[in-house]
Every structure is written in structure tokens, then in C-alpha cells.
Amino acid sequence: MLEAIYREIVADPADDLARLAYADLLEEMGGDEDSWRAEFIRAQLVTRKPIVRNLAGGSLCRPRTPQEFVLIDLAKHGCSSATFTRGFVSAVALPLDTWLTHGVALTAAHPLEHVELSNRGPAPSRHWNNKPCWCQSPPGYDASNNVPAECLPRILYSRLNGERRAFTESTTYDSNAIAIADLSRVLLEWGRDPIAALRDRCPAGPDNLHARWRWSNAASFKMDRPSFLTEYVRQRLIGGNRDGNSRIYASREEAVADLLQAIREVEG
């Protein structure tokens, strides 16, 4: 029952009733740590005051509370800071490449409402009255720190809701806060549904028993058939079995996981 309610909290972070039910069950369990955790959840639901913890350094080498054990796990996933709101982790900060690696696991484990990239930030647009903007990474750039801070890989950039400036390959906003909030939305969507984040790419197959990627030498990654990949991406696929101009997998999930890893290498 406790796990089921926690899944509800993760699925709907805005639902305070599920958080109260979780605290009640913890208290009924009767352990000291469970009671402490229940009290913490209820207190934060009343105060609504966020608690921000810096995860850098060795400040968590001797955890003493349930929250600190959670923070240690977040630090292992590469998070540089975390925020507790209404009793649970609601926000994290971490580098882009770390999110692309661990974002799916983090969104499945915590009721996250905000993600901030520690090595990315909007920059003033040189063409549009210095409005804050995100830009699409040029071909060949990755998710490391060796790129301009405002550059994002296409798998994220294409989902932004700001005012798109096509010929400058930038998306502008009225403020930095709005730009950061829009990127946070995209990151959470990506973490909760990485298959959708691939946009039009979908492995071919009539059911979930078999799936395949096919490839083409076309220069563009966006092609008419959603199961086609460019040769550049195909070379980075490592799973499944090669079959002519395609690679066959046991399931759609396996095919998508292999493509996600390939895209991280190609675009970040």
C-alpha cells in the first residue's frame, strides 16, 4: 500500500491528499524513522517552505535522517543540489549529460516539479533586443561543458514553447525565469516519456515482440518514415542483431533504449 501511494505522488506531484495518506501510513508503521518522516511531510505541507540542500562535497558522508539517505542517492546520480517541498524532493540541479543519462530514473523515483541544468543557461539574443534565448546545438556538439551555455540538443530544443526564431536557430523569451521554466518542462517531459522525446522516430514492428531500426544515408535526421535513421546515428547502435540495412530487437523498449544511447553520443 505504501508503495502504491508513493507511485501516485510521483505520477501527480500536485496531489497533497496522497502525501497526507502517505504520512498517515508511515505513522501507523510505528518506527522512529517512519514517524520522523511522517512529521516532516506534514510540517512541510503546512509551511510550504522549500528546503534546499547542496550535494557537493562530503556534507552527507554520515546521513542521520531519511531525507539525507535520499540525498545521497541523488548525489550518486550526479545531482549538485536538491529541494524538498511538501515532504518530498521536488527539484534537482545537475549537468545536461547527467540528466540525459539518469533523468528517466530520477523522474520515476521522485515527484519532481522542476529541473535546472547546472551547465546550461539562457543567453541574451544578439538579434532580438537581447531577449533571453535558447539555441540549438550545431552538428557535432555534445552535452558536455565544451559548448555555449545556451545550446541545447535538438531532442530538447525542438520541444520548447518560446518564440521560435528560425533563421537564427534560437528561441526567445521575455525573461530568464520563463526560459528556465520552459526548459524544465521539456526536461521533465523527456524524463517521463523518453519515447515521445524522440519525436517522429519510432521502431518498425507490428507488435511488441519484435522491432527494428532501418537506416539511410540521407543527411537529415528527419525523414518520411519514422523507423529510419541516418547512417551517422546507425553507426552508434550497439544492440539487437544486424540484418542488412536494419537492426532487429526483441522488443520496442530495447530498440528505443539503444537509440537513446546513440542520440546521446550524436547530439547530447
Secondary structure as GFF3:
##gff-version 3
##sequence-region A 1 268
A	DSSP	alpha_helix	2	11	.	.	.	ID=ss1
A	DSSP	alpha_helix	16	29	.	.	.	ID=ss2
A	DSSP	alpha_helix	32	47	.	.	.	ID=ss3
A	DSSP	beta_strand	51	54	.	.	.	ID=ss4
A	DSSP	alpha_helix	66	76	.	.	.	ID=ss5
A	DSSP	beta_strand	81	85	.	.	.	ID=ss6
A	DSSP	beta_strand	88	94	.	.	.	ID=ss7
A	DSSP	alpha_helix	96	109	.	.	.	ID=ss8
A	DSSP	beta_strand	114	117	.	.	.	ID=ss9
A	DSSP	beta_strand	123	124	.	.	.	ID=ss10
A	DSSP	beta_strand	132	136	.	.	.	ID=ss11
A	DSSP	beta_strand	151	152	.	.	.	ID=ss12
A	DSSP	alpha_helix	154	157	.	.	.	ID=ss13
A	DSSP	beta_strand	163	165	.	.	.	ID=ss14
A	DSSP	three_ten_helix	166	168	.	.	.	ID=ss15
A	DSSP	beta_strand	170	172	.	.	.	ID=ss16
A	DSSP	alpha_helix	176	192	.	.	.	ID=ss17
A	DSSP	alpha_helix	194	197	.	.	.	ID=ss18
A	DSSP	beta_strand	211	216	.	.	.	ID=ss19
A	DSSP	beta_strand	228	230	.	.	.	ID=ss20
A	DSSP	alpha_helix	231	234	.	.	.	ID=ss21
A	DSSP	beta_strand	241	242	.	.	.	ID=ss22
A	DSSP	beta_strand	246	249	.	.	.	ID=ss23
A	DSSP	alpha_helix	252	267	.	.	.	ID=ss24
###
